[in-house]
Amino acid sequence: MSNLVAAIFQLVDDILESVANVISGGTVPPNEGTCAVFSQLTPGTTVTVTTTSGSMIGPATFVSFDAATGIVTLREQSSVSPPVVETIQLSCTNIESVTQG
């Protein structure tokens, strides 16, 4: 087996192990990607988030991060009148970037 094929198999094994860990009640690694950002962010911080599908959320207020599930909770005020505050929950693994401020 070539080194490239072996590396691909190892990567797939690592991903499957991470998924199995989360499904079985484990935690999303808080030190990886945007999960690391949210694991260290102070509630009340204003953020703008770009999802992996290209959608933008924000400016929004960061509410919480659940390391056990990887769920990020944000609150965003709509621009319609009268303003409505929406609570948004999404997986940190579906977030491409985070801008503070």
N, CA, C and O atoms as CSV, one atom per row, in Angstrom:
chain,resi,resn,atom,element,x,y,z
A,1,MET,N,N,0.848,-1.167,0.000
A,1,MET,CA,C,0.000,0.000,0.000
A,1,MET,C,C,0.899,1.237,0.000
A,1,MET,O,O,1.887,1.307,0.731
A,2,SER,N,N,0.531,2.210,-0.837
A,2,SER,CA,C,1.357,3.416,-0.906
A,2,SER,C,C,1.191,4.257,0.355
A,2,SER,O,O,0.234,4.088,1.110
A,3,ASN,N,N,2.133,5.161,0.569
A,3,ASN,CA,C,2.064,6.050,1.733
A,3,ASN,C,C,0.819,6.922,1.690
A,3,ASN,O,O,0.219,7.192,2.730
A,4,LEU,N,N,0.424,7.366,0.499
A,4,LEU,CA,C,-0.758,8.214,0.365
A,4,LEU,C,C,-2.015,7.444,0.764
A,4,LEU,O,O,-2.850,7.972,1.499
A,5,VAL,N,N,-2.161,6.229,0.301
A,5,VAL,CA,C,-3.332,5.415,0.635
A,5,VAL,C,C,-3.351,5.128,2.132
A,5,VAL,O,O,-4.410,5.189,2.756
A,6,ALA,N,N,-2.216,4.823,2.706
A,6,ALA,CA,C,-2.134,4.567,4.144
A,6,ALA,C,C,-2.523,5.816,4.935
A,6,ALA,O,O,-3.214,5.716,5.948
A,7,ALA,N,N,-2.087,6.982,4.481
A,7,ALA,CA,C,-2.427,8.232,5.156
A,7,ALA,C,C,-3.928,8.512,5.069
A,7,ALA,O,O,-4.531,8.985,6.033
A,8,ILE,N,N,-4.520,8.222,3.927
A,8,ILE,CA,C,-5.963,8.418,3.756
A,8,ILE,C,C,-6.727,7.485,4.683
A,8,ILE,O,O,-7.673,7.916,5.342
A,9,PHE,N,N,-6.336,6.218,4.746
A,9,PHE,CA,C,-6.995,5.272,5.651
A,9,PHE,C,C,-6.870,5.721,7.109
A,9,PHE,O,O,-7.824,5.599,7.877
A,10,GLN,N,N,-5.713,6.233,7.487
A,10,GLN,CA,C,-5.516,6.705,8.857
A,10,GLN,C,C,-6.424,7.891,9.152
A,10,GLN,O,O,-7.024,7.968,10.223
A,11,LEU,N,N,-6.523,8.814,8.201
A,11,LEU,CA,C,-7.387,9.979,8.371
A,11,LEU,C,C,-8.845,9.563,8.521
A,11,LEU,O,O,-9.550,10.086,9.384
A,12,VAL,N,N,-9.297,8.640,7.703
A,12,VAL,CA,C,-10.675,8.139,7.797
A,12,VAL,C,C,-10.898,7.471,9.148
A,12,VAL,O,O,-11.932,7.690,9.780
A,13,ASP,N,N,-9.949,6.665,9.598
A,13,ASP,CA,C,-10.063,6.023,10.916
A,13,ASP,C,C,-10.164,7.057,12.033
A,13,ASP,O,O,-10.960,6.891,12.957
A,14,ASP,N,N,-9.366,8.122,11.958
A,14,ASP,CA,C,-9.397,9.176,12.970
A,14,ASP,C,C,-10.751,9.884,12.989
A,14,ASP,O,O,-11.298,10.164,14.056
A,15,ILE,N,N,-11.283,10.169,11.811
A,15,ILE,CA,C,-12.584,10.835,11.718
A,15,ILE,C,C,-13.674,9.935,12.277
A,15,ILE,O,O,-14.514,10.394,13.050
A,16,LEU,N,N,-13.675,8.674,11.902
A,16,LEU,CA,C,-14.691,7.750,12.398
A,16,LEU,C,C,-14.604,7.591,13.915
A,16,LEU,O,O,-15.628,7.478,14.589
A,17,GLU,N,N,-13.402,7.583,14.443
A,17,GLU,CA,C,-13.232,7.485,15.894
A,17,GLU,C,C,-13.798,8.720,16.590
A,17,GLU,O,O,-14.446,8.596,17.630
A,18,SER,N,N,-13.562,9.919,16.031
A,18,SER,CA,C,-14.108,11.152,16.605
A,18,SER,C,C,-15.623,11.158,16.566
A,18,SER,O,O,-16.268,11.543,17.541
A,19,VAL,N,N,-16.204,10.732,15.437
A,19,VAL,CA,C,-17.660,10.675,15.307
A,19,VAL,C,C,-18.239,9.682,16.305
A,19,VAL,O,O,-19.231,9.983,16.969
A,20,ALA,N,N,-17.642,8.519,16.419
A,20,ALA,CA,C,-18.124,7.505,17.366
A,20,ALA,C,C,-18.042,8.030,18.801
A,20,ALA,O,O,-18.920,7.752,19.617
A,21,ASN,N,N,-16.991,8.785,19.103
A,21,ASN,CA,C,-16.833,9.351,20.435
A,21,ASN,C,C,-17.962,10.336,20.753
A,21,ASN,O,O,-18.513,10.315,21.853
A,22,VAL,N,N,-18.301,11.186,19.802
A,22,VAL,CA,C,-19.367,12.167,20.010
A,22,VAL,C,C,-20.710,11.463,20.136
A,22,VAL,O,O,-21.501,11.801,21.017
A,23,ILE,N,N,-20.979,10.490,19.271
A,23,ILE,CA,C,-22.251,9.768,19.301
A,23,ILE,C,C,-22.421,9.034,20.622
A,23,ILE,O,O,-23.530,8.959,21.152
A,24,SER,N,N,-21.348,8.500,21.149
A,24,SER,CA,C,-21.436,7.738,22.398
A,24,SER,C,C,-21.442,8.625,23.640
A,24,SER,O,O,-21.362,8.130,24.765
A,25,GLY,N,N,-21.536,9.927,23.432
A,25,GLY,CA,C,-21.609,10.832,24.574
A,25,GLY,C,C,-20.291,11.479,24.922
A,25,GLY,O,O,-20.178,12.153,25.946
A,26,GLY,N,N,-19.297,11.285,24.085
A,26,GLY,CA,C,-18.003,11.925,24.323
A,26,GLY,C,C,-18.069,13.400,23.986
A,26,GLY,O,O,-19.152,13.943,23.768
A,27,THR,N,N,-16.942,14.036,23.942
A,27,THR,CA,C,-16.914,15.465,23.682
A,27,THR,C,C,-16.298,15.771,22.334
A,27,THR,O,O,-15.473,15.014,21.822
A,28,VAL,N,N,-16.710,16.893,21.767
A,28,VAL,CA,C,-16.046,17.426,20.588
A,28,VAL,C,C,-14.735,18.009,21.081
A,28,VAL,O,O,-14.735,18.774,22.045
A,29,PRO,N,N,-13.623,17.673,20.456
A,29,PRO,CA,C,-12.345,18.207,20.949
A,29,PRO,C,C,-12.378,19.728,21.015
A,29,PRO,O,O,-12.462,20.382,19.975
A,30,PRO,N,N,-12.315,20.306,22.212
A,30,PRO,CA,C,-12.439,21.756,22.348
A,30,PRO,C,C,-11.218,22.517,21.853
A,30,PRO,O,O,-11.230,23.747,21.819
A,31,ASN,N,N,-10.172,21.807,21.472
A,31,ASN,CA,C,-8.950,22.476,21.033
A,31,ASN,C,C,-8.778,22.421,19.520
A,31,ASN,O,O,-7.682,22.660,19.014
A,32,GLU,N,N,-9.846,22.110,18.797
A,32,GLU,CA,C,-9.742,22.009,17.348
A,32,GLU,C,C,-10.611,23.051,16.662
A,32,GLU,O,O,-11.780,23.221,17.007
A,33,GLY,N,N,-10.028,23.752,15.680
A,33,GLY,CA,C,-10.780,24.674,14.843
A,33,GLY,C,C,-11.548,25.720,15.620
A,33,GLY,O,O,-11.089,26.243,16.636
A,34,THR,N,N,-12.757,26.015,15.098
A,34,THR,CA,C,-13.568,27.045,15.742
A,34,THR,C,C,-14.099,26.588,17.088
A,34,THR,O,O,-14.497,27.421,17.903
A,35,CYS,N,N,-14.116,25.291,17.342
A,35,CYS,CA,C,-14.532,24.804,18.670
A,35,CYS,C,C,-13.615,25.387,19.738
A,35,CYS,O,O,-14.063,25.728,20.832
A,36,ALA,N,N,-12.329,25.498,19.414
A,36,ALA,CA,C,-11.366,26.063,20.363
A,36,ALA,C,C,-11.680,27.524,20.647
A,36,ALA,O,O,-11.535,27.984,21.780
A,37,VAL,N,N,-12.110,28.257,19.620
A,37,VAL,CA,C,-12.453,29.669,19.809
A,37,VAL,C,C,-13.611,29.786,20.788
A,37,VAL,O,O,-13.556,30.574,21.732
A,38,PHE,N,N,-14.662,28.999,20.564
A,38,PHE,CA,C,-15.854,29.104,21.406
A,38,PHE,C,C,-15.611,28.562,22.818
A,38,PHE,O,O,-16.239,29.027,23.769
A,39,SER,N,N,-14.722,27.601,22.963
A,39,SER,CA,C,-14.454,27.068,24.302
A,39,SER,C,C,-13.768,28.099,25.192
A,39,SER,O,O,-13.784,27.964,26.415
A,40,GLN,N,N,-13.167,29.129,24.595
A,40,GLN,CA,C,-12.458,30.146,25.362
A,40,GLN,C,C,-13.140,31.511,25.322
A,40,GLN,O,O,-12.652,32.465,25.928
A,41,LEU,N,N,-14.267,31.610,24.609
A,41,LEU,CA,C,-14.950,32.888,24.442
A,41,LEU,C,C,-15.809,33.216,25.660
A,41,LEU,O,O,-16.447,32.329,26.228
A,42,THR,N,N,-15.828,34.472,26.058
A,42,THR,CA,C,-16.617,34.924,27.203
A,42,THR,C,C,-18.057,35.186,26.773
A,42,THR,O,O,-18.292,35.908,25.805
A,43,PRO,N,N,-19.031,34.599,27.493
A,43,PRO,CA,C,-20.436,34.892,27.179
A,43,PRO,C,C,-20.686,36.403,27.195
A,43,PRO,O,O,-20.162,37.126,28.043
A,44,GLY,N,N,-21.497,36.860,26.239
A,44,GLY,CA,C,-21.771,38.286,26.099
A,44,GLY,C,C,-20.952,38.949,25.008
A,44,GLY,O,O,-21.229,40.087,24.627
A,45,THR,N,N,-19.939,38.244,24.498
A,45,THR,CA,C,-19.093,38.783,23.434
A,45,THR,C,C,-19.897,38.869,22.137
A,45,THR,O,O,-20.656,37.957,21.810
A,46,THR,N,N,-19.729,39.961,21.405
A,46,THR,CA,C,-20.374,40.117,20.106
A,46,THR,C,C,-19.516,39.448,19.049
A,46,THR,O,O,-18.315,39.701,18.959
A,47,VAL,N,N,-20.146,38.581,18.239
A,47,VAL,CA,C,-19.432,37.835,17.205
A,47,VAL,C,C,-20.209,37.882,15.889
A,47,VAL,O,O,-21.419,38.108,15.869
A,48,THR,N,N,-19.494,37.665,14.814
A,48,THR,CA,C,-20.088,37.399,13.508
A,48,THR,C,C,-19.529,36.069,13.064
A,48,THR,O,O,-18.318,35.855,13.095
A,49,VAL,N,N,-20.420,35.162,12.647
A,49,VAL,CA,C,-20.042,33.794,12.314
A,49,VAL,C,C,-20.331,33.529,10.840
A,49,VAL,O,O,-21.369,33.935,10.317
A,50,THR,N,N,-19.407,32.848,10.180
A,50,THR,CA,C,-19.650,32.351,8.833
A,50,THR,C,C,-19.699,30.836,8.925
A,50,THR,O,O,-18.759,30.211,9.416
A,51,THR,N,N,-20.794,30.240,8.452
A,51,THR,CA,C,-20.945,28.789,8.518
A,51,THR,C,C,-20.232,28.135,7.345
A,51,THR,O,O,-19.844,28.808,6.390
A,52,THR,N,N,-20.063,26.829,7.422
A,52,THR,CA,C,-19.391,26.101,6.340
A,52,THR,C,C,-20.197,26.142,5.047
A,52,THR,O,O,-19.652,25.901,3.970
A,53,SER,N,N,-21.499,26.447,5.143
A,53,SER,CA,C,-22.321,26.567,3.930
A,53,SER,C,C,-22.291,27.987,3.367
A,53,SER,O,O,-22.893,28.258,2.328
A,54,GLY,N,N,-21.584,28.900,4.058
A,54,GLY,CA,C,-21.432,30.263,3.559
A,54,GLY,C,C,-22.409,31.272,4.135
A,54,GLY,O,O,-22.339,32.451,3.790
A,55,SER,N,N,-23.314,30.845,5.001
A,55,SER,CA,C,-24.255,31.773,5.631
A,55,SER,C,C,-23.535,32.603,6.686
A,55,SER,O,O,-22.617,32.128,7.354
A,56,MET,N,N,-23.975,33.857,6.822
A,56,MET,CA,C,-23.409,34.726,7.862
A,56,MET,C,C,-24.445,34.939,8.947
A,56,MET,O,O,-25.623,35.160,8.667
A,57,ILE,N,N,-23.993,34.871,10.181
A,57,ILE,CA,C,-24.836,35.110,11.348
A,57,ILE,C,C,-24.185,36.227,12.142
A,57,ILE,O,O,-23.005,36.155,12.484
A,58,GLY,N,N,-24.969,37.266,12.434
A,58,GLY,CA,C,-24.437,38.324,13.261
A,58,GLY,C,C,-24.529,39.676,12.610
A,58,GLY,O,O,-24.943,39.822,11.461
A,59,PRO,N,N,-24.125,40.665,13.388
A,59,PRO,CA,C,-23.561,40.511,14.711
A,59,PRO,C,C,-24.555,39.837,15.660
A,59,PRO,O,O,-25.757,40.104,15.624
A,60,ALA,N,N,-24.025,38.972,16.492
A,60,ALA,CA,C,-24.817,38.218,17.453
A,60,ALA,C,C,-24.067,38.185,18.778
A,60,ALA,O,O,-22.861,38.427,18.835
A,61,THR,N,N,-24.802,37.883,19.834
A,61,THR,CA,C,-24.207,37.773,21.155
A,61,THR,C,C,-23.948,36.310,21.465
A,61,THR,O,O,-24.856,35.482,21.381
A,62,PHE,N,N,-22.700,35.987,21.826
A,62,PHE,CA,C,-22.348,34.624,22.219
A,62,PHE,C,C,-22.954,34.351,23.585
A,62,PHE,O,O,-22.741,35.104,24.535
A,63,VAL,N,N,-23.725,33.244,23.674
A,63,VAL,CA,C,-24.387,32.879,24.926
A,63,VAL,C,C,-23.620,31.778,25.638
A,63,VAL,O,O,-23.284,31.908,26.815
A,64,SER,N,N,-23.336,30.668,24.907
A,64,SER,CA,C,-22.664,29.548,25.567
A,64,SER,C,C,-22.088,28.578,24.542
A,64,SER,O,O,-22.431,28.601,23.360
A,65,PHE,N,N,-21.197,27.724,25.047
A,65,PHE,CA,C,-20.625,26.621,24.272
A,65,PHE,C,C,-20.685,25.376,25.130
A,65,PHE,O,O,-20.177,25.370,26.251
A,66,ASP,N,N,-21.299,24.321,24.620
A,66,ASP,CA,C,-21.388,23.040,25.326
A,66,ASP,C,C,-20.322,22.112,24.754
A,66,ASP,O,O,-20.480,21.588,23.651
A,67,ALA,N,N,-19.244,21.907,25.496
A,67,ALA,CA,C,-18.135,21.078,25.022
A,67,ALA,C,C,-18.537,19.624,24.829
A,67,ALA,O,O,-17.926,18.915,24.029
A,68,ALA,N,N,-19.556,19.171,25.552
A,68,ALA,CA,C,-19.988,17.776,25.431
A,68,ALA,C,C,-20.669,17.514,24.097
A,68,ALA,O,O,-20.566,16.415,23.552
A,69,THR,N,N,-21.366,18.521,23.563
A,69,THR,CA,C,-22.090,18.335,22.305
A,69,THR,C,C,-21.504,19.137,21.156
A,69,THR,O,O,-21.790,18.854,19.993
A,70,GLY,N,N,-20.687,20.137,21.469
A,70,GLY,CA,C,-20.134,21.016,20.441
A,70,GLY,C,C,-21.121,22.077,19.988
A,70,GLY,O,O,-20.906,22.724,18.964
A,71,ILE,N,N,-22.209,22.265,20.745
A,71,ILE,CA,C,-23.239,23.212,20.357
A,71,ILE,C,C,-22.908,24.623,20.854
A,71,ILE,O,O,-22.612,24.839,22.030
A,72,VAL,N,N,-22.968,25.574,19.917
A,72,VAL,CA,C,-22.757,26.987,20.203
A,72,VAL,C,C,-24.134,27.651,20.218
A,72,VAL,O,O,-24.938,27.434,19.312
A,73,THR,N,N,-24.404,28.455,21.238
A,73,THR,CA,C,-25.662,29.187,21.311
A,73,THR,C,C,-25.377,30.676,21.160
A,73,THR,O,O,-24.549,31.245,21.871
A,74,LEU,N,N,-26.087,31.292,20.211
A,74,LEU,CA,C,-25.951,32.718,19.928
A,74,LEU,C,C,-27.332,33.365,20.003
A,74,LEU,O,O,-28.349,32.692,19.839
A,75,ARG,N,N,-27.363,34.665,20.252
A,75,ARG,CA,C,-28.610,35.436,20.173
A,75,ARG,C,C,-28.382,36.568,19.186
A,75,ARG,O,O,-27.408,37.316,19.274
A,76,GLU,N,N,-29.320,36.670,18.232
A,76,GLU,CA,C,-29.211,37.685,17.187
A,76,GLU,C,C,-30.515,38.469,17.131
A,76,GLU,O,O,-31.600,37.889,17.132
A,77,GLN,N,N,-30.398,39.800,17.080
A,77,GLN,CA,C,-31.582,40.647,16.961
A,77,GLN,C,C,-31.861,40.882,15.487
A,77,GLN,O,O,-30.974,41.289,14.736
A,78,SER,N,N,-33.104,40.622,15.074
A,78,SER,CA,C,-33.462,40.811,13.667
A,78,SER,C,C,-33.569,42.296,13.354
A,78,SER,O,O,-33.721,43.129,14.248
A,79,SER,N,N,-33.487,42.605,12.072
A,79,SER,CA,C,-33.559,44.003,11.657
A,79,SER,C,C,-34.985,44.414,11.287
A,79,SER,O,O,-35.214,45.547,10.865
A,80,VAL,N,N,-35.940,43.500,11.443
A,80,VAL,CA,C,-37.329,43.838,11.135
A,80,VAL,C,C,-37.935,44.637,12.279
A,80,VAL,O,O,-37.404,44.660,13.389
A,81,SER,N,N,-39.041,45.282,11.994
A,81,SER,CA,C,-39.707,46.057,13.034
A,81,SER,C,C,-41.036,45.402,13.363
A,81,SER,O,O,-41.807,45.138,12.441
A,82,PRO,N,N,-41.345,45.131,14.593
A,82,PRO,CA,C,-40.506,45.336,15.777
A,82,PRO,C,C,-39.394,44.294,15.824
A,82,PRO,O,O,-39.555,43.177,15.333
A,83,PRO,N,N,-38.262,44.671,16.422
A,83,PRO,CA,C,-37.128,43.740,16.492
A,83,PRO,C,C,-37.472,42.471,17.278
A,83,PRO,O,O,-38.170,42.510,18.291
A,84,VAL,N,N,-36.969,41.375,16.785
A,84,VAL,CA,C,-37.170,40.079,17.432
A,84,VAL,C,C,-35.802,39.490,17.731
A,84,VAL,O,O,-34.915,39.515,16.878
A,85,VAL,N,N,-35.623,38.963,18.933
A,85,VAL,CA,C,-34.366,38.315,19.292
A,85,VAL,C,C,-34.514,36.824,19.014
A,85,VAL,O,O,-35.411,36.168,19.544
A,86,GLU,N,N,-33.628,36.299,18.180
A,86,GLU,CA,C,-33.643,34.888,17.832
A,86,GLU,C,C,-32.501,34.178,18.536
A,86,GLU,O,O,-31.386,34.694,18.602
A,87,THR,N,N,-32.783,32.993,19.061
A,87,THR,CA,C,-31.733,32.152,19.631
A,87,THR,C,C,-31.329,31.148,18.571
A,87,THR,O,O,-32.171,30.447,18.010
A,88,ILE,N,N,-30.035,31.083,18.300
A,88,ILE,CA,C,-29.499,30.212,17.257
A,88,ILE,C,C,-28.564,29.209,17.914
A,88,ILE,O,O,-27.683,29.583,18.688
A,89,GLN,N,N,-28.759,27.934,17.601
A,89,GLN,CA,C,-27.849,26.894,18.089
A,89,GLN,C,C,-27.299,26.149,16.882
A,89,GLN,O,O,-28.049,25.729,16.001
A,90,LEU,N,N,-25.975,25.989,16.853
A,90,LEU,CA,C,-25.351,25.260,15.766
A,90,LEU,C,C,-24.084,24.588,16.263
A,90,LEU,O,O,-23.507,24.977,17.279
A,91,SER,N,N,-23.668,23.575,15.527
A,91,SER,CA,C,-22.475,22.824,15.896
A,91,SER,C,C,-21.226,23.634,15.556
A,91,SER,O,O,-21.148,24.256,14.496
A,92,CYS,N,N,-20.265,23.620,16.451
A,92,CYS,CA,C,-19.016,24.344,16.205
A,92,CYS,C,C,-18.276,23.777,14.993
A,92,CYS,O,O,-17.458,24.471,14.391
A,93,THR,N,N,-18.552,22.536,14.635
A,93,THR,CA,C,-17.892,21.924,13.477
A,93,THR,C,C,-18.485,22.420,12.162
A,93,THR,O,O,-17.919,22.174,11.097
A,94,ASN,N,N,-19.632,23.123,12.229
A,94,ASN,CA,C,-20.257,23.688,11.026
A,94,ASN,C,C,-19.966,25.170,10.875
A,94,ASN,O,O,-20.621,25.859,10.093
A,95,ILE,N,N,-18.982,25.664,11.624
A,95,ILE,CA,C,-18.623,27.066,11.580
A,95,ILE,C,C,-17.250,27.209,10.926
A,95,ILE,O,O,-16.269,26.601,11.354
A,96,GLU,N,N,-17.211,28.025,9.883
A,96,GLU,CA,C,-15.978,28.232,9.123
A,96,GLU,C,C,-15.084,29.284,9.789
A,96,GLU,O,O,-13.870,29.104,9.885
A,97,SER,N,N,-15.699,30.392,10.251
A,97,SER,CA,C,-14.893,31.457,10.861
A,97,SER,C,C,-15.715,32.223,11.889
A,97,SER,O,O,-16.946,32.225,11.860
A,98,VAL,N,N,-14.994,32.872,12.800
A,98,VAL,CA,C,-15.600,33.680,13.859
A,98,VAL,C,C,-14.840,34.998,13.927
A,98,VAL,O,O,-13.612,35.018,14.008
A,99,THR,N,N,-15.594,36.104,13.892
A,99,THR,CA,C,-15.002,37.421,14.053
A,99,THR,C,C,-15.580,38.036,15.313
A,99,THR,O,O,-16.797,38.052,15.498
A,100,GLN,N,N,-14.722,38.541,16.175
A,100,GLN,CA,C,-15.179,39.164,17.417
A,100,GLN,C,C,-15.274,40.657,17.232
A,100,GLN,O,O,-14.478,41.267,16.519
A,101,GLY,N,N,-16.275,41.244,17.894
A,101,GLY,CA,C,-16.403,42.685,17.884
A,101,GLY,C,C,-17.513,43.204,17.019
A,101,GLY,O,O,-17.715,44.416,16.933
